[in-house]
């Protein structure tokens, strides 16, 4: 949230359907407290009736291809890691992607399947940076 225009900022959050009941509410609360505008798929939207929707809107297909460069993020529910990989390879920037999971097999499949310059497991996408790689400061 501290630098949403960075090339390594999160633009889309894919949530596994199995964790919606435990993880969606605290995630959305954190985003809304930070005044992040949410573009959410229909399934996500249906779980957010108790939230103030002034910063929440149903997504359109283009939302998953958008680099917001602002306090905005798209959220979509997926059934499994294969659906996440397919979504990322279709809509991603090919720059940096990450998975947060305790399941090593799922993480390995994700890291092998995602077509991006940097793919991380339980690490911030903010590590993908010219300065961090020793190439000097970011230009843009």
C-alpha positions as a printed Julia matrix, in Angstrom:
140×3 Matrix{Float64}:
   0.0     0.0     0.0
   2.98    2.3     0.51
   3.87    2.63   -3.21
   1.06    1.37   -5.46
   2.67    2.73   -8.65
   5.66    0.38   -8.33
   6.08   -2.22  -11.07
   6.11   -4.92   -8.39
   2.84   -3.92   -6.7
   0.02   -6.43   -6.41
  -2.73   -5.77   -8.97
  -4.8    -8.94   -8.52
  -5.49  -11.21   -5.56
  -6.62  -14.74   -6.34
  -8.21  -16.51   -3.37
  -8.78  -20.24   -3.15
 -12.46  -20.94   -2.58
 -11.62  -23.1     0.47
 -10.27  -20.12    2.45
 -13.0   -17.59    1.72
 -14.77  -18.07    5.05
 -11.59  -17.58    7.08
  -9.46  -15.17    5.06
 -11.66  -12.92    2.93
 -13.06  -10.74    5.71
  -9.73   -9.81    7.34
  -8.15   -9.18    3.94
 -10.99   -6.92    2.81
 -10.97   -5.12    6.17
  -7.25   -4.39    5.77
  -7.72   -3.1     2.24
 -10.69   -0.91    3.15
  -8.88    0.51    6.19
  -6.12    1.56    3.78
  -8.7     3.07    1.37
  -7.95    0.53   -1.36
 -10.63    0.31   -4.05
 -11.65   -3.31   -4.69
 -12.75   -4.72   -8.05
 -14.25   -8.09   -7.12
 -15.76  -11.02   -8.96
 -19.37  -11.99   -8.31
 -18.54  -14.73   -5.81
 -16.35  -12.41   -3.75
 -18.98   -9.67   -3.92
 -21.63  -12.04   -2.57
 -19.56  -12.49    0.62
 -19.18   -8.76    1.27
 -22.72   -7.69    2.15
 -21.66   -6.63    5.66
 -19.05   -4.2     4.32
 -19.42   -0.59    3.26
 -19.38   -0.96   -0.51
 -18.23    2.58   -1.32
 -14.77    1.16   -2.1
 -16.05   -2.15   -3.54
 -17.35   -2.66   -7.05
 -18.09   -5.69   -9.23
 -15.24   -6.3   -11.62
 -15.33   -6.21  -15.37
 -13.1    -8.51  -17.48
 -10.6    -5.71  -18.16
  -9.92   -5.34  -14.43
  -7.75   -8.45  -14.53
  -5.59   -6.92  -17.27
  -5.18   -3.54  -15.58
  -2.06   -2.13  -13.96
  -3.83    0.27  -11.61
  -0.81    2.29  -10.41
  -3.05    3.38   -7.54
  -4.73    2.04   -4.41
  -6.84   -0.47   -6.34
  -6.81   -4.25   -6.64
  -8.88   -6.9    -8.4
 -10.0    -9.96   -6.41
 -11.14  -13.28   -7.88
 -12.0   -16.66   -6.38
 -10.32  -19.73   -7.91
 -10.96  -23.44   -7.38
  -7.36  -24.59   -7.31
  -3.76  -23.79   -8.2
  -4.35  -24.8   -11.83
  -7.07  -22.16  -12.18
  -4.74  -19.6   -10.59
  -1.92  -20.48  -12.98
  -4.26  -20.29  -15.96
  -5.57  -16.9   -14.84
  -2.08  -15.49  -14.27
  -0.7   -16.77  -17.56
  -3.65  -15.23  -19.39
  -3.89  -11.91  -17.52
  -0.56  -11.39  -15.77
   2.15   -8.9   -16.68
   4.86  -11.59  -16.84
   6.8    -9.47  -14.32
   6.3   -10.85  -10.81
   3.83  -13.24   -9.2
   3.64  -14.85   -5.78
   1.75  -17.56   -3.95
   1.04  -17.66   -0.22
   0.56  -21.24    0.89
   1.74  -23.77    3.44
   1.42  -26.57    0.88
   4.82  -27.3    -0.68
   3.38  -29.33   -3.56
   1.0   -26.5    -4.48
   3.82  -23.96   -4.27
   6.08  -26.02   -6.51
   3.32  -26.46   -9.09
   2.66  -22.71   -9.03
   6.33  -21.81   -9.4
   6.74  -24.23  -12.31
   3.54  -23.21  -14.06
   3.5   -19.42  -13.86
   5.17  -17.62  -16.77
   6.79  -14.59  -15.11
  10.29  -13.2   -14.66
  10.0   -13.59  -10.89
   7.85  -16.16   -9.09
   7.83  -16.23   -5.29
   6.55  -18.52   -2.56
   5.55  -16.85    0.71
   7.57  -13.76   -0.17
   6.68  -10.23   -1.16
   6.59   -9.28   -4.82
   8.39   -6.12   -3.7
  11.64   -8.11   -3.75
  11.46   -7.89   -7.56
  13.26   -4.59   -7.9
  16.29   -3.35   -9.8
  17.93   -2.11   -6.61
  17.37   -5.44   -4.84
  18.87   -7.3    -7.8
  21.92   -5.01   -7.8
  20.99   -3.18  -11.01
  20.56    0.27   -9.48
  17.47    2.25   -8.58
  14.17    1.87  -10.37
  13.68    4.4   -13.13
   9.9     4.83  -13.23
